[in-house]
C-alpha cells in the first residue's frame, strides 16, 4: 500500500512537472515571437527616424539658402 501511494505521488509530481514545463515552453515561444516582432518594429522606427533626419537636414539647407537669397536681395 505504501509503495502504491509513493508511486501515485511520483506520477502526480511528474504530471505537474510536465504541465509546468509545457507552460514554460509555451511562454518562451510567445516571448521569443514578441521579441522578434519588437526588434523588427525597432528596426523600422530607426529607419524612419533616419529618413526624417535626412529630410529635415535637406529642408533646413533649402530654408537657409532662401534666407541667404532674401538677404542678398535686401542689399540690392
N, C-alpha and C positions, 0 to 999 in steps of 0.2 A: 504494500500500500504506500509506504514512504517513497519507494522508487517511482511509483506511478505519479505521485504528487510532484516529485522533483522533475521528472520528465515533462509533466504538464506545465510547470512553471518555466522550464527552459524553453519549451515550444512557444509559450506566450511571450517570453522575452525576445526570442528570435523574431517572432511576428512583429512585435513592437519596433524592434530594430530595423526590420525590413521596411516598415511603414515610414519610419523616421528617415531612413536612407532615401527612400523614394521621394519623400517630400523635399529633402535637401537637394537631390538631383534635379527635381523639377524647378526649385527656386534658383539653383545655379544656372540652369539653361535660360530661365526667364531673365535673370540679371545679365547674363552674357549677351543675349539678344538686345536688351535695353542699352547696355554699354556700347555695343556696336552701333546701334541707332544714334546714340548721343554723340559718338565720335564722328559719325558721318555728318550729323547736323552741325557740329562744331566746325568741321572742315568747310561746309557750305557757308557758314556765317563768316569765317575768316576770309574766304574768297570774296564774299560780298563786301566785307569791310575794306579789303584791299582795293576792290573796284571803286568803291565810294571815295576812298582817299585819292585815288588816281583822278577821278572826275573832279573832285574838289580842287586838287592842285591845278588841273587844266583850267578850270573856271577862274581860279584866283589869278593865274597868269593872264588870262584874257581881260579880266577886270583891271588888273594893274596896267596892261597895255592901253586900255581905253582911257584910264586916268592920265597916263603919260601923254596921250594924244590930245586930250582936253586941255591939259596944262600948256602944251605946246601951242594950241590954238589961242589960248588966252594971251600969250606973249606976242602974238602976231598982230 
